[in-house]
Amino acid sequence: MIIVCTKHVKEGLKVIHLPHIHLISNQEKRFGNDKCQICNQKADYKLFNYFPQMEQRLKTVI
């Protein structure tokens, strides 16, 4: 997972294979301390790698 601000979404997407994007809600922003991992400003998005979820689903099916 990588946490990024609006300015750095494209850069974050380049480093994650099969990315999934989660918008950080206003409530999470108020209570959390998430910073962009590129510029250290307030983060707006969490970018996830798809593989852990896919592997879990495959194990469930098999």
C-alpha positions as CSV (number, residue, x, y, z in Angstrom):
1,M,0.0,0.0,0.0
2,I,1.1,3.5,-0.7
3,I,-0.6,6.7,0.6
4,V,-0.5,9.8,-1.7
5,C,-1.9,13.3,-2.1
6,T,-3.9,14.3,-5.2
7,K,-0.7,15.6,-6.9
8,H,1.1,12.3,-6.7
9,V,-1.6,9.8,-7.7
10,K,0.0,9.1,-11.1
11,E,3.4,8.5,-9.5
12,G,1.9,6.1,-7.0
13,L,0.0,4.2,-9.7
14,K,3.3,3.6,-11.5
15,V,4.8,1.7,-8.6
16,I,1.8,-0.6,-7.8
17,H,0.9,-3.6,-9.9
18,L,-2.9,-3.9,-10.6
19,P,-3.7,-0.9,-8.3
20,H,-6.9,-0.3,-6.4
21,I,-7.7,3.2,-5.2
22,H,-9.4,4.1,-1.9
23,L,-10.4,7.7,-1.3
24,I,-9.5,8.8,2.3
25,S,-12.8,10.0,3.8
26,N,-13.1,13.4,5.6
27,Q,-13.6,11.5,8.9
28,E,-10.4,9.5,8.3
29,K,-8.5,12.7,7.5
30,R,-9.7,14.4,10.7
31,F,-8.7,11.5,13.0
32,G,-5.9,10.0,11.0
33,N,-2.4,11.2,10.4
34,D,-1.9,10.0,6.8
35,K,0.8,11.8,4.9
36,C,1.7,11.5,1.2
37,Q,4.7,9.1,1.0
38,I,6.1,11.2,-1.8
39,C,5.9,14.8,-0.6
40,N,4.8,14.4,3.1
41,Q,1.7,16.6,2.6
42,K,-1.8,15.5,3.7
43,A,-2.9,12.4,1.9
44,D,-6.1,12.0,-0.2
45,Y,-5.8,8.4,-1.5
46,K,-4.6,5.0,-0.4
47,L,-3.4,2.9,-3.3
48,F,-3.5,-0.9,-2.8
49,N,-1.9,-3.8,-4.7
50,Y,-4.6,-6.2,-6.0
51,F,-2.6,-9.5,-5.5
52,P,-3.3,-10.1,-1.8
53,Q,-7.1,-10.0,-2.3
54,M,-6.8,-12.1,-5.5
55,E,-4.8,-14.8,-3.7
56,Q,-7.3,-15.0,-0.9
57,R,-10.2,-15.4,-3.3
58,L,-8.3,-18.2,-5.1
59,K,-7.7,-20.1,-1.9
60,T,-11.4,-19.8,-1.0
61,V,-12.5,-21.1,-4.4
62,I,-10.0,-24.0,-4.3
